[in-house]
Amino acid sequence: MNKKLSDRWFKEDREYKGEKLRAQKAESNKALLNSTFIVRRLKRILEEDLEKTLAVEEDFDDPAWERKTIAAAAERKTLRRVIKLLP
């Protein structure tokens, strides 16, 4: 797996400087990428939730359809942002 992680994953490491920062960041990167079990499951859960938001748009007879559709679109956007952060 050769995926570049967002810098947001390394906020805690910023207290280090110079060579210590590079070493800590490399260690953090290794630990994050090796935690694939939980990440894979979390990603699957989020993708399932993303799919569920599409079902809301199919219920045209609901009087609050437009409001629910807008809310579902916002939820999808949020879920995609979270999924994008995952390694």
Distance bins in CASP14 RR format, pairs under 12 A and 6 or more apart:
PFRMAT RR
TARGET T0000
AUTHOR 0000-0000-0000
RMODE 2
METHOD distances of the structure
MODEL  1
1 29 0 0 0 0 0 1 0 0 0 0 0
1 30 0 0 0 0 0 1 0 0 0 0 0
1 32 0 0 0 0 0 1 0 0 0 0 0
1 33 1 0 1 0 0 0 0 0 0 0 0
1 34 0 0 0 0 1 0 0 0 0 0 0
1 35 0 0 0 0 0 1 0 0 0 0 0
1 36 1 0 0 1 0 0 0 0 0 0 0
1 39 0 0 0 0 0 1 0 0 0 0 0
1 40 0 0 0 0 0 1 0 0 0 0 0
1 86 0 0 0 0 0 1 0 0 0 0 0
1 87 1 0 0 1 0 0 0 0 0 0 0
2 29 0 0 0 0 0 1 0 0 0 0 0
2 33 0 0 0 0 1 0 0 0 0 0 0
2 87 0 0 0 0 0 1 0 0 0 0 0
3 9 0 0 0 0 0 1 0 0 0 0 0
3 29 0 0 0 0 1 0 0 0 0 0 0
3 32 0 0 0 0 1 0 0 0 0 0 0
3 33 1 0 0 1 0 0 0 0 0 0 0
3 36 0 0 0 0 0 1 0 0 0 0 0
3 39 0 0 0 0 0 1 0 0 0 0 0
3 84 0 0 0 0 0 1 0 0 0 0 0
3 85 0 0 0 0 0 1 0 0 0 0 0
3 86 0 0 0 0 1 0 0 0 0 0 0
3 87 1 0 1 0 0 0 0 0 0 0 0
4 10 0 0 0 0 0 1 0 0 0 0 0
4 25 0 0 0 0 0 1 0 0 0 0 0
4 29 0 0 0 0 1 0 0 0 0 0 0
4 32 0 0 0 0 0 1 0 0 0 0 0
4 33 0 0 0 0 0 1 0 0 0 0 0
4 87 0 0 0 0 1 0 0 0 0 0 0
5 11 0 0 0 0 0 1 0 0 0 0 0
5 13 0 0 0 0 0 1 0 0 0 0 0
5 25 0 0 0 0 1 0 0 0 0 0 0
5 26 0 0 0 0 0 1 0 0 0 0 0
5 28 0 0 0 0 1 0 0 0 0 0 0
5 29 1 0 0 1 0 0 0 0 0 0 0
5 30 0 0 0 0 0 1 0 0 0 0 0
5 31 0 0 0 0 0 1 0 0 0 0 0
5 32 1 0 0 1 0 0 0 0 0 0 0
5 33 1 0 0 1 0 0 0 0 0 0 0
5 35 0 0 0 0 0 1 0 0 0 0 0
5 39 0 0 0 0 0 1 0 0 0 0 0
5 84 0 0 0 0 0 1 0 0 0 0 0
5 85 0 0 0 0 1 0 0 0 0 0 0
5 86 0 0 0 0 1 0 0 0 0 0 0
5 87 1 0 1 0 0 0 0 0 0 0 0
6 29 0 0 0 0 0 1 0 0 0 0 0
6 32 0 0 0 0 0 1 0 0 0 0 0
6 81 0 0 0 0 0 1 0 0 0 0 0
6 82 0 0 0 0 0 1 0 0 0 0 0
6 84 0 0 0 0 1 0 0 0 0 0 0
6 85 1 0 1 0 0 0 0 0 0 0 0
6 86 0 0 0 0 1 0 0 0 0 0 0
6 87 0 0 0 0 1 0 0 0 0 0 0
7 13 0 0 0 0 1 0 0 0 0 0 0
7 14 0 0 0 0 1 0 0 0 0 0 0
7 25 0 0 0 0 1 0 0 0 0 0 0
7 28 0 0 0 0 0 1 0 0 0 0 0
7 29 0 0 0 0 0 1 0 0 0 0 0
7 85 0 0 0 0 0 1 0 0 0 0 0
8 14 0 0 0 0 0 1 0 0 0 0 0
8 28 0 0 0 0 0 1 0 0 0 0 0
8 32 0 0 0 0 0 1 0 0 0 0 0
8 81 0 0 0 0 0 1 0 0 0 0 0
8 82 0 0 0 0 0 1 0 0 0 0 0
8 84 0 0 0 0 0 1 0 0 0 0 0
8 85 1 0 0 1 0 0 0 0 0 0 0
8 86 0 0 0 0 0 1 0 0 0 0 0
8 87 0 0 0 0 0 1 0 0 0 0 0
9 25 0 0 0 0 1 0 0 0 0 0 0
9 28 1 0 0 1 0 0 0 0 0 0 0
9 29 1 0 0 1 0 0 0 0 0 0 0
9 30 0 0 0 0 0 1 0 0 0 0 0
9 31 0 0 0 0 0 1 0 0 0 0 0
9 32 1 0 0 1 0 0 0 0 0 0 0
9 33 0 0 0 0 0 1 0 0 0 0 0
9 35 0 0 0 0 0 1 0 0 0 0 0
9 39 0 0 0 0 0 1 0 0 0 0 0
9 84 0 0 0 0 0 1 0 0 0 0 0
9 85 1 0 0 1 0 0 0 0 0 0 0
9 86 0 0 0 0 1 0 0 0 0 0 0
9 87 1 0 0 1 0 0 0 0 0 0 0
10 16 0 0 0 0 1 0 0 0 0 0 0
10 21 0 0 0 0 1 0 0 0 0 0 0
10 22 0 0 0 0 0 1 0 0 0 0 0
10 24 0 0 0 0 1 0 0 0 0 0 0
10 25 1 0 1 0 0 0 0 0 0 0 0
10 26 0 0 0 0 0 1 0 0 0 0 0
10 27 0 0 0 0 0 1 0 0 0 0 0
10 28 1 0 1 0 0 0 0 0 0 0 0
10 29 1 0 0 1 0 0 0 0 0 0 0
10 31 0 0 0 0 0 1 0 0 0 0 0
10 32 0 0 0 0 1 0 0 0 0 0 0
10 87 0 0 0 0 0 1 0 0 0 0 0
11 24 0 0 0 0 0 1 0 0 0 0 0
11 25 0 0 0 0 0 1 0 0 0 0 0
11 28 0 0 0 0 0 1 0 0 0 0 0
12 21 0 0 0 0 0 1 0 0 0 0 0
12 24 0 0 0 0 1 0 0 0 0 0 0
12 25 0 0 0 0 0 1 0 0 0 0 0
12 27 0 0 0 0 0 1 0 0 0 0 0
12 28 1 0 0 1 0 0 0 0 0 0 0
12 31 0 0 0 0 0 1 0 0 0 0 0
12 32 0 0 0 0 0 1 0 0 0 0 0
13 20 0 0 0 0 1 0 0 0 0 0 0
13 21 1 0 0 1 0 0 0 0 0 0 0
13 22 0 0 0 0 1 0 0 0 0 0 0
13 23 0 0 0 0 1 0 0 0 0 0 0
13 24 1 0 1 0 0 0 0 0 0 0 0
13 25 1 0 1 0 0 0 0 0 0 0 0
13 26 0 0 0 0 1 0 0 0 0 0 0
13 27 0 0 0 0 1 0 0 0 0 0 0
13 28 1 0 1 0 0 0 0 0 0 0 0
13 29 0 0 0 0 1 0 0 0 0 0 0
13 31 0 0 0 0 0 1 0 0 0 0 0
13 32 0 0 0 0 0 1 0 0 0 0 0
14 20 0 0 0 0 0 1 0 0 0 0 0
14 21 1 0 0 1 0 0 0 0 0 0 0
14 24 0 0 0 0 1 0 0 0 0 0 0
14 25 0 0 0 0 1 0 0 0 0 0 0
14 28 0 0 0 0 0 1 0 0 0 0 0
15 21 0 0 0 0 1 0 0 0 0 0 0
15 24 0 0 0 0 1 0 0 0 0 0 0
15 25 0 0 0 0 0 1 0 0 0 0 0
16 22 0 0 0 0 1 0 0 0 0 0 0
16 23 1 0 0 1 0 0 0 0 0 0 0
16 24 1 0 1 0 0 0 0 0 0 0 0
16 25 0 0 0 0 1 0 0 0 0 0 0
16 26 0 0 0 0 0 1 0 0 0 0 0
16 27 0 0 0 0 0 1 0 0 0 0 0
16 28 0 0 0 0 0 1 0 0 0 0 0
17 23 0 0 0 0 0 1 0 0 0 0 0
17 24 0 0 0 0 1 0 0 0 0 0 0
17 25 0 0 0 0 0 1 0 0 0 0 0
18 24 0 0 0 0 1 0 0 0 0 0 0
18 25 0 0 0 0 0 1 0 0 0 0 0
19 25 0 0 0 0 0 1 0 0 0 0 0
19 26 0 0 0 0 0 1 0 0 0 0 0
20 26 0 0 0 0 0 1 0 0 0 0 0
20 27 0 0 0 0 0 1 0 0 0 0 0
21 27 0 0 0 0 0 1 0 0 0 0 0
21 28 0 0 0 0 0 1 0 0 0 0 0
22 28 0 0 0 0 0 1 0 0 0 0 0
22 29 0 0 0 0 0 1 0 0 0 0 0
23 29 0 0 0 0 0 1 0 0 0 0 0
23 30 0 0 0 0 0 1 0 0 0 0 0
24 30 0 0 0 0 0 1 0 0 0 0 0
24 31 0 0 0 0 0 1 0 0 0 0 0
25 31 0 0 0 0 0 1 0 0 0 0 0
25 32 0 0 0 0 0 1 0 0 0 0 0
26 32 0 0 0 0 0 1 0 0 0 0 0
26 33 0 0 0 0 0 1 0 0 0 0 0
27 33 0 0 0 0 0 1 0 0 0 0 0
27 34 0 0 0 0 0 1 0 0 0 0 0
28 34 0 0 0 0 0 1 0 0 0 0 0
28 35 0 0 0 0 0 1 0 0 0 0 0
28 87 0 0 0 0 0 1 0 0 0 0 0
29 35 0 0 0 0 0 1 0 0 0 0 0
29 87 0 0 0 0 1 0 0 0 0 0 0
30 36 0 0 0 0 0 1 0 0 0 0 0
30 87 0 0 0 0 0 1 0 0 0 0 0
31 38 0 0 0 0 0 1 0 0 0 0 0
31 39 0 0 0 0 0 1 0 0 0 0 0
31 87 0 0 0 0 0 1 0 0 0 0 0
32 38 0 0 0 0 0 1 0 0 0 0 0
32 39 0 0 0 0 1 0 0 0 0 0 0
32 85 0 0 0 0 0 1 0 0 0 0 0
32 86 0 0 0 0 1 0 0 0 0 0 0
32 87 1 0 1 0 0 0 0 0 0 0 0
33 39 0 0 0 0 1 0 0 0 0 0 0
33 40 0 0 0 0 0 1 0 0 0 0 0
33 86 0 0 0 0 0 1 0 0 0 0 0
33 87 1 0 1 0 0 0 0 0 0 0 0
34 40 0 0 0 0 0 1 0 0 0 0 0
34 87 0 0 0 0 1 0 0 0 0 0 0
35 41 0 0 0 0 0 1 0 0 0 0 0
35 42 0 0 0 0 1 0 0 0 0 0 0
35 43 0 0 0 0 0 1 0 0 0 0 0
35 86 0 0 0 0 0 1 0 0 0 0 0
35 87 0 0 0 0 1 0 0 0 0 0 0
36 42 0 0 0 0 0 1 0 0 0 0 0
36 43 0 0 0 0 1 0 0 0 0 0 0
36 44 0 0 0 0 0 1 0 0 0 0 0
36 86 0 0 0 0 0 1 0 0 0 0 0
36 87 1 0 0 1 0 0 0 0 0 0 0
37 43 0 0 0 0 0 1 0 0 0 0 0
37 44 0 0 0 0 0 1 0 0 0 0 0
38 44 0 0 0 0 0 1 0 0 0 0 0
38 45 0 0 0 0 0 1 0 0 0 0 0
38 86 0 0 0 0 1 0 0 0 0 0 0
38 87 0 0 0 0 0 1 0 0 0 0 0
39 45 0 0 0 0 0 1 0 0 0 0 0
39 46 0 0 0 0 0 1 0 0 0 0 0
39 82 0 0 0 0 0 1 0 0 0 0 0
39 83 0 0 0 0 0 1 0 0 0 0 0
39 85 0 0 0 0 0 1 0 0 0 0 0
39 86 1 0 1 0 0 0 0 0 0 0 0
39 87 1 0 1 0 0 0 0 0 0 0 0
40 46 0 0 0 0 0 1 0 0 0 0 0
40 47 0 0 0 0 0 1 0 0 0 0 0
40 83 0 0 0 0 0 1 0 0 0 0 0
40 86 0 0 0 0 1 0 0 0 0 0 0
40 87 0 0 0 0 1 0 0 0 0 0 0
41 47 0 0 0 0 0 1 0 0 0 0 0
41 48 0 0 0 0 0 1 0 0 0 0 0
41 86 0 0 0 0 0 1 0 0 0 0 0
42 48 0 0 0 0 0 1 0 0 0 0 0
42 49 0 0 0 0 0 1 0 0 0 0 0
42 79 0 0 0 0 0 1 0 0 0 0 0
42 82 0 0 0 0 1 0 0 0 0 0 0
42 83 0 0 0 0 1 0 0 0 0 0 0
42 85 0 0 0 0 0 1 0 0 0 0 0
42 86 1 0 0 1 0 0 0 0 0 0 0
42 87 0 0 0 0 0 1 0 0 0 0 0
43 49 0 0 0 0 0 1 0 0 0 0 0
43 50 0 0 0 0 0 1 0 0 0 0 0
43 79 0 0 0 0 0 1 0 0 0 0 0
43 80 0 0 0 0 0 1 0 0 0 0 0
43 82 0 0 0 0 1 0 0 0 0 0 0
43 83 1 0 0 1 0 0 0 0 0 0 0
43 84 0 0 0 0 0 1 0 0 0 0 0
43 85 0 0 0 0 0 1 0 0 0 0 0
43 86 1 0 1 0 0 0 0 0 0 0 0
43 87 0 0 0 0 1 0 0 0 0 0 0
44 50 0 0 0 0 0 1 0 0 0 0 0
44 51 0 0 0 0 0 1 0 0 0 0 0
44 83 0 0 0 0 0 1 0 0 0 0 0
44 86 0 0 0 0 0 1 0 0 0 0 0
45 51 0 0 0 0 0 1 0 0 0 0 0
45 52 0 0 0 0 0 1 0 0 0 0 0
45 79 0 0 0 0 1 0 0 0 0 0 0
45 82 0 0 0 0 0 1 0 0 0 0 0
45 83 0 0 0 0 0 1 0 0 0 0 0
45 86 0 0 0 0 0 1 0 0 0 0 0
46 52 0 0 0 0 0 1 0 0 0 0 0
46 53 0 0 0 0 0 1 0 0 0 0 0
46 75 0 0 0 0 0 1 0 0 0 0 0
46 76 0 0 0 0 0 1 0 0 0 0 0
46 78 0 0 0 0 1 0 0 0 0 0 0
46 79 1 0 1 0 0 0 0 0 0 0 0
46 80 0 0 0 0 1 0 0 0 0 0 0
46 81 0 0 0 0 0 1 0 0 0 0 0
46 82 1 0 1 0 0 0 0 0 0 0 0
46 83 1 0 1 0 0 0 0 0 0 0 0
46 84 0 0 0 0 0 1 0 0 0 0 0
46 85 0 0 0 0 0 1 0 0 0 0 0
46 86 1 0 0 1 0 0 0 0 0 0 0
47 53 0 0 0 0 0 1 0 0 0 0 0
47 54 0 0 0 0 0 1 0 0 0 0 0
47 76 0 0 0 0 0 1 0 0 0 0 0
47 79 0 0 0 0 1 0 0 0 0 0 0
47 80 0 0 0 0 1 0 0 0 0 0 0
47 82 0 0 0 0 0 1 0 0 0 0 0
47 83 1 0 0 1 0 0 0 0 0 0 0
47 84 0 0 0 0 0 1 0 0 0 0 0
47 86 0 0 0 0 0 1 0 0 0 0 0
48 54 0 0 0 0 0 1 0 0 0 0 0
48 55 0 0 0 0 0 1 0 0 0 0 0
48 79 0 0 0 0 1 0 0 0 0 0 0
48 83 0 0 0 0 0 1 0 0 0 0 0
49 55 0 0 0 0 0 1 0 0 0 0 0
49 56 0 0 0 0 0 1 0 0 0 0 0
49 72 0 0 0 0 0 1 0 0 0 0 0
49 75 1 0 0 1 0 0 0 0 0 0 0
49 76 0 0 0 0 1 0 0 0 0 0 0
49 78 0 0 0 0 1 0 0 0 0 0 0
49 79 1 0 1 0 0 0 0 0 0 0 0
49 80 0 0 0 0 0 1 0 0 0 0 0
49 82 0 0 0 0 1 0 0 0 0 0 0
49 83 0 0 0 0 1 0 0 0 0 0 0
50 56 0 0 0 0 0 1 0 0 0 0 0
50 72 0 0 0 0 1 0 0 0 0 0 0
50 73 0 0 0 0 0 1 0 0 0 0 0
50 75 0 0 0 0 1 0 0 0 0 0 0
50 76 1 0 1 0 0 0 0 0 0 0 0
50 77 0 0 0 0 1 0 0 0 0 0 0
50 78 0 0 0 0 1 0 0 0 0 0 0
50 79 1 0 1 0 0 0 0 0 0 0 0
50 80 1 0 0 1 0 0 0 0 0 0 0
50 81 0 0 0 0 0 1 0 0 0 0 0
50 82 0 0 0 0 1 0 0 0 0 0 0
50 83 1 0 0 1 0 0 0 0 0 0 0
50 84 0 0 0 0 0 1 0 0 0 0 0
51 57 0 0 0 0 0 1 0 0 0 0 0
51 72 0 0 0 0 0 1 0 0 0 0 0
51 75 0 0 0 0 0 1 0 0 0 0 0
51 76 0 0 0 0 1 0 0 0 0 0 0
51 79 0 0 0 0 1 0 0 0 0 0 0
52 58 0 0 0 0 0 1 0 0 0 0 0
52 72 0 0 0 0 1 0 0 0 0 0 0
52 75 0 0 0 0 1 0 0 0 0 0 0
52 76 0 0 0 0 1 0 0 0 0 0 0
52 79 0 0 0 0 1 0 0 0 0 0 0
53 68 0 0 0 0 1 0 0 0 0 0 0
53 69 0 0 0 0 1 0 0 0 0 0 0
53 70 0 0 0 0 0 1 0 0 0 0 0
53 71 0 0 0 0 1 0 0 0 0 0 0
53 72 1 0 1 0 0 0 0 0 0 0 0
53 73 1 0 0 1 0 0 0 0 0 0 0
53 74 0 0 0 0 1 0 0 0 0 0 0
53 75 1 0 1 0 0 0 0 0 0 0 0
53 76 1 0 1 0 0 0 0 0 0 0 0
53 77 0 0 0 0 1 0 0 0 0 0 0
53 78 0 0 0 0 1 0 0 0 0 0 0
53 79 1 0 0 1 0 0 0 0 0 0 0
53 80 0 0 0 0 0 1 0 0 0 0 0
54 68 0 0 0 0 0 1 0 0 0 0 0
54 69 0 0 0 0 0 1 0 0 0 0 0
54 72 1 0 0 1 0 0 0 0 0 0 0
54 73 0 0 0 0 0 1 0 0 0 0 0
54 75 0 0 0 0 0 1 0 0 0 0 0
54 76 1 0 0 1 0 0 0 0 0 0 0
54 79 0 0 0 0 0 1 0 0 0 0 0
55 62 0 0 0 0 0 1 0 0 0 0 0
55 68 0 0 0 0 0 1 0 0 0 0 0
55 69 0 0 0 0 0 1 0 0 0 0 0
55 72 0 0 0 0 1 0 0 0 0 0 0
55 75 0 0 0 0 0 1 0 0 0 0 0
55 76 0 0 0 0 0 1 0 0 0 0 0
56 62 0 0 0 0 1 0 0 0 0 0 0
56 64 0 0 0 0 0 1 0 0 0 0 0
56 65 0 0 0 0 1 0 0 0 0 0 0
56 66 0 0 0 0 0 1 0 0 0 0 0
56 67 0 0 0 0 0 1 0 0 0 0 0
56 68 1 0 1 0 0 0 0 0 0 0 0
56 69 1 0 0 1 0 0 0 0 0 0 0
56 70 0 0 0 0 1 0 0 0 0 0 0
56 71 1 0 0 1 0 0 0 0 0 0 0
56 72 1 0 1 0 0 0 0 0 0 0 0
56 73 0 0 0 0 1 0 0 0 0 0 0
56 74 0 0 0 0 0 1 0 0 0 0 0
56 75 0 0 0 0 1 0 0 0 0 0 0
56 76 0 0 0 0 1 0 0 0 0 0 0
57 65 0 0 0 0 1 0 0 0 0 0 0
57 66 0 0 0 0 0 1 0 0 0 0 0
57 67 0 0 0 0 0 1 0 0 0 0 0
57 68 0 0 0 0 1 0 0 0 0 0 0
57 69 1 0 1 0 0 0 0 0 0 0 0
57 70 0 0 0 0 0 1 0 0 0 0 0
57 71 0 0 0 0 0 1 0 0 0 0 0
57 72 1 0 0 1 0 0 0 0 0 0 0
57 73 0 0 0 0 1 0 0 0 0 0 0
57 75 0 0 0 0 0 1 0 0 0 0 0
57 76 0 0 0 0 0 1 0 0 0 0 0
58 65 0 0 0 0 1 0 0 0 0 0 0
58 68 0 0 0 0 0 1 0 0 0 0 0
58 69 0 0 0 0 1 0 0 0 0 0 0
58 72 0 0 0 0 0 1 0 0 0 0 0
59 65 1 0 0 1 0 0 0 0 0 0 0
59 66 0 0 0 0 0 1 0 0 0 0 0
59 67 0 0 0 0 0 1 0 0 0 0 0
59 68 1 0 0 1 0 0 0 0 0 0 0
59 69 0 0 0 0 1 0 0 0 0 0 0
59 72 0 0 0 0 0 1 0 0 0 0 0
60 66 0 0 0 0 0 1 0 0 0 0 0
60 68 0 0 0 0 0 1 0 0 0 0 0
60 69 0 0 0 0 1 0 0 0 0 0 0
61 68 0 0 0 0 0 1 0 0 0 0 0
62 68 1 0 0 1 0 0 0 0 0 0 0
62 69 0 0 0 0 1 0 0 0 0 0 0
62 72 0 0 0 0 0 1 0 0 0 0 0
64 70 0 0 0 0 0 1 0 0 0 0 0
64 71 0 0 0 0 1 0 0 0 0 0 0
64 72 0 0 0 0 0 1 0 0 0 0 0
65 71 0 0 0 0 0 1 0 0 0 0 0
65 72 0 0 0 0 0 1 0 0 0 0 0
66 72 0 0 0 0 0 1 0 0 0 0 0
66 73 0 0 0 0 0 1 0 0 0 0 0
67 73 0 0 0 0 0 1 0 0 0 0 0
67 74 0 0 0 0 0 1 0 0 0 0 0
68 74 0 0 0 0 0 1 0 0 0 0 0
68 75 0 0 0 0 0 1 0 0 0 0 0
69 75 0 0 0 0 0 1 0 0 0 0 0
69 76 0 0 0 0 0 1 0 0 0 0 0
70 76 0 0 0 0 0 1 0 0 0 0 0
70 77 0 0 0 0 0 1 0 0 0 0 0
71 77 0 0 0 0 0 1 0 0 0 0 0
71 78 0 0 0 0 0 1 0 0 0 0 0
72 78 0 0 0 0 0 1 0 0 0 0 0
72 79 0 0 0 0 0 1 0 0 0 0 0
73 79 0 0 0 0 0 1 0 0 0 0 0
73 80 0 0 0 0 0 1 0 0 0 0 0
74 80 0 0 0 0 0 1 0 0 0 0 0
74 81 0 0 0 0 0 1 0 0 0 0 0
75 81 0 0 0 0 0 1 0 0 0 0 0
75 82 0 0 0 0 0 1 0 0 0 0 0
76 82 0 0 0 0 0 1 0 0 0 0 0
76 83 0 0 0 0 0 1 0 0 0 0 0
77 83 0 0 0 0 0 1 0 0 0 0 0
77 84 0 0 0 0 0 1 0 0 0 0 0
78 84 0 0 0 0 0 1 0 0 0 0 0
78 85 0 0 0 0 0 1 0 0 0 0 0
79 85 0 0 0 0 0 1 0 0 0 0 0
79 86 0 0 0 0 0 1 0 0 0 0 0
80 86 0 0 0 0 0 1 0 0 0 0 0
END
